[in-house]
Amino acid sequence: MIKRFLTYLFLSLLFPSYAFAHMIIGRVGFFDGLTHPVLGLDHLLAMVSVGIISAQIGGRAIWTVPSAFVALMIIGGIFGFSLIVDNFYFVEIGIIVSVILLGLAISVEKKIPTNLIIIFVGLFGLFHGIAHGLEIPAAASPLLFILGFIIGTTTLHLFGVAIGHYAIKTSISLKILKLSGVTFAIYGIYLLIGI
């Protein structure tokens, strides 16, 4: 399983345009909604980053930061569902910028004010939600698709919280976490150049 994940990660780095979650086809409902934030590397990194950042801040931020993302993602999903567009280039730019800035936020740790983090995380949630919402019409069951992407996103946030919680305990793991944030940002820049 780890081999398969590493192969996917390597191929995603070689072909960044195929890493976008909205490229997935065959949407039928809950399962595709659930996998939508997981199978797109850009979405995956952003969702996990939100959890990591909330754990780095600690306290109430552990639930307020991811909640802001999910709440605005739902609003974005409704907005995206109501859009009739063939090209959503601006949404992809917003998602890629979220990967870059969230990665940088991990690398600088707690140096950004919490309220500013919540505002930006909410804005990024809006972009990710629009991307999810644009996919809803292709689903056989829109309600199940929505439920799936909410659960998938929340699970990734919790995974990020767990990573952040354990990574801030030692100086070595904290350095690795900060390096990971820089790596996420560099990957986001790579995606931006590839558009």
Summary of the structure (lengths in Angstrom):
residues: 195
radius of gyration: 15.7
end to end distance: 30.1
largest distance: 49.0
contacts: 716
relative contact order: 0.21
helix: 86%
strand: 0%
